Amino acid sequence: MEFAALAYVAVMSLILCILMYRDKAKATKKEWRIAEKTLFSVAILGGAIGGVLGMYLFRHKTRHNSFAFGFPLLAALQIYVLVTLLK
């Protein structure tokens, strides 16, 4: 159970980190972007840690308060849940 939860969060985090990279690439090319609600949905479903990582690795969405505060808050909550499960 614990390993499954950890693996799930790792996969969702990887997915969101890739989405953040792709959205940044689309933004620089002025192409059609990934919807913010899609990014937040993946974050809520367990990928917030990857979202925070992607935000700062790719310098993307760091000026948006909803992302700058929302992703780290969700990540902290997800880390808390994982640590609680792994005890």
C-alpha positions in Angstrom: 0.0 0.0 0.0 2.7 2.5 1.0 4.8 1.7 -2.1 1.8 2.1 -4.4 1.0 5.5 -2.9 4.6 6.6 -3.3 4.7 5.3 -6.9 1.4 7.0 -7.7 2.6 10.4 -6.5 5.9 9.9 -8.3 4.2 9.2 -11.6 1.7 12.0 -11.2 4.6 14.4 -10.3 6.5 13.4 -13.4 3.4 13.9 -15.6 2.9 17.4 -14.1 6.5 18.3 -14.5 6.4 17.3 -18.1 3.2 19.3 -18.6 4.9 22.4 -17.1 7.8 22.0 -19.5 5.5 21.6 -22.5 3.4 24.6 -21.4 6.5 26.7 -21.0 7.7 25.7 -24.5 4.3 26.5 -26.0 4.3 29.9 -24.2 7.7 30.9 -25.7 6.5 29.9 -29.2 3.2 31.7 -28.6 1.2 28.5 -29.3 -2.0 27.2 -27.9 -1.4 26.5 -24.1 -2.3 23.9 -21.7 -5.3 25.0 -19.6 -4.5 26.1 -16.1 -7.4 24.0 -14.8 -5.6 20.9 -16.3 -2.4 21.8 -14.5 -4.3 22.2 -11.2 -6.3 19.0 -11.8 -3.1 17.0 -12.1 -1.6 18.7 -9.1 -4.7 17.9 -7.0 -4.6 14.3 -8.2 -1.2 13.9 -6.7 1.3 15.7 -8.9 1.9 18.9 -6.9 5.5 18.0 -6.0 6.3 17.8 -9.7 4.4 21.0 -10.3 6.6 22.9 -7.9 9.7 21.3 -9.3 8.6 22.2 -12.9 7.7 25.7 -11.8 11.1 26.5 -10.6 13.1 24.4 -13.1 11.5 26.0 -16.1 10.7 29.4 -14.5 7.1 29.0 -15.4 4.0 30.3 -13.7 6.1 31.6 -10.8 4.4 35.1 -10.9 0.9 33.7 -10.7 -0.2 33.8 -7.1 -2.5 30.8 -7.6 0.4 28.7 -8.7 3.1 30.3 -6.5 1.0 29.5 -3.4 -1.3 26.8 -4.5 1.2 24.3 -5.8 3.5 24.4 -2.8 0.5 24.2 -0.4 -0.8 21.1 -2.3 2.7 19.7 -2.3 3.1 20.1 1.4 -0.2 18.5 2.0 0.7 15.5 -0.3 4.1 15.1 1.5 2.3 15.1 4.8 -0.1 12.4 3.7 2.8 10.3 2.3 4.9 10.6 5.5 1.8 9.7 7.5 1.2 6.6 5.3 4.8 5.5 5.5 4.9 5.5 9.3 
